[in-house]
């Protein structure tokens, strides 16, 4: 199902796969699982299998029908590099992203080993951004795997932030998103954990996006950090991406030097 998104850092979602299985503590209160169970209970046909991994073959080409450029979060209800998704299916999803060059696609995974192992066989046009989730220092190896991927934008989703992460490795990283857990059972996040990452991003000239404090009622805690919002994005890449079309033939190696870090802009 494709739809506009309430996620602060994207416009729309596109789910050619639904359902997943848990791999690390960040998955404990998985939002996608909660939503899938709810939609299954409402007899939504896409979720007839609940949170069981399901390939939605008829949605693979969907973004080609959206004529207006959008920023699209790929598989908000799953993980594109899940071990049970056949590689030819992942390749089909990438073929669509190559063809739909007027959109920007954001992919996020916790399966960084499979990502790194597969990346060399996939195309990486400039409109595909690739990220990994890192919830605590124990999962910093995912950043190492991400660095091996020649995506135009490599980003970190540090959400839910479950522990202090001193000196988050930022070499080769173009964007950092931080957020606290929300919903029933939300685990706490300390303000100083967030400030430490923000200050490190500022010092390293890496765009920083603070998504939310989270908590059981995230509407009450909001997303102000020390009196302001932090909505930085690697906008220089976006501007360059849309400067002339098609972008599908260009890759990270064609980017102007340091454009993502030096030209960080708040929106
Ligand atoms: S990897 Fe993502 S979608 Fe899959 S269970 Fe974990 S949090 Fe949920």
Boltz pocket constraint, residues with backbone or C-beta under 6 A from the ligand:
constraints:
  - pocket:
      binder: B
      contacts: [[A, 20], [A, 21], [A, 22], [A, 23], [A, 24], [A, 26], [A, 27], [A, 30], [A, 31], [A, 32], [A, 33], [A, 76], [A, 77], [A, 78], [A, 79], [A, 110]]
      max_distance: 6.0
